[in-house]
């Protein structure tokens, strides 16, 4: 059974409803009241109004009142504080009536980065360089200050809660990326994201091979272990330094000249049904170095290779050429 985290507000609402039902029933039984008067007496007791027109006349009724009044005050006061905090949070931290969240609602095909620690910051920086729309989720507002000025939107909240992921637009997102150092949180977040939006791509970080296995079982689309990956890159870059330097420059897009990216051919797009030799007629000079389709990978495809919807192209070219080709593949 999957354990899901429940928000404090939800707990308080359940407690208030339970107190209302059980308290009304209790007074109706021990004080021999009809349901209306039992409810009336419960309300004036919990709110400490006490008009003096009604009071418990039996020992069981007074014992029940000793329980109902303090518990009711805690529940009602707690619920009021919780609701007021939401309003104040919206006004003070999200720019008045959820200004940032209104911008989030306009996003489509964006990346949701959960956690803005050291790894999350690196992920966001890379996505910014690739001009991808990003929404960051983190509990600590201090970490997120200044992101909006950099063109990155954010949600202050717990990414493990359904409401937070919904506010971040998971139903319209291209991908959810989990960057927590705690593997358990990454697993829970993967399960939560899958339950809300079964088709969303979930990419998760993991501390090691066992964590990778659990995350794949939880439904992660891809799992990356930074420690394993860095170790592999360090070893291979020592063996083939110039190849890895070239790939690093092309992937980052920082170096002048050509860069590399992947493009997905959409159904009914301008590229669907075209062959690679047709790129010249389309005015595209970018080069396709790899094509991935289902379980097949084609390296250095010839000009006679024809494209189909769903194919993923790995393309080398200048940024403006790649952007143009991406628009053609998705239009």
Secondary structure, DSSP 8 states (H G I E B T S, - for coil): -------HHHHHHHHHHHHHHHHHHHHHHHS---HHHHHHHHHHHHTT---SS----SHHHHHHHHHHHHHHHHHHHHHHHHHHHHHHHHHHTSTTTTHHHHHHHT--S-EEEE--SHHHHHHHHHHHHTT--EEEEES-HHHHTTTGGGT-EEEES-TTSHHHHHHTTTTT-SEEEE--S-HHHHHHHHHHHHHH-TTSEEEEE-SSHHHHHHHHHHT-SEEE-HHHHHHHHHHHHHHSHHHHHHHHHHHH--SSS-EEEEEE--TT-SSTT-BGGGGTTTT---EEEEEEETTEEEES--TT-B--TT-EEEEEE-HHHHHHHHHHHH-
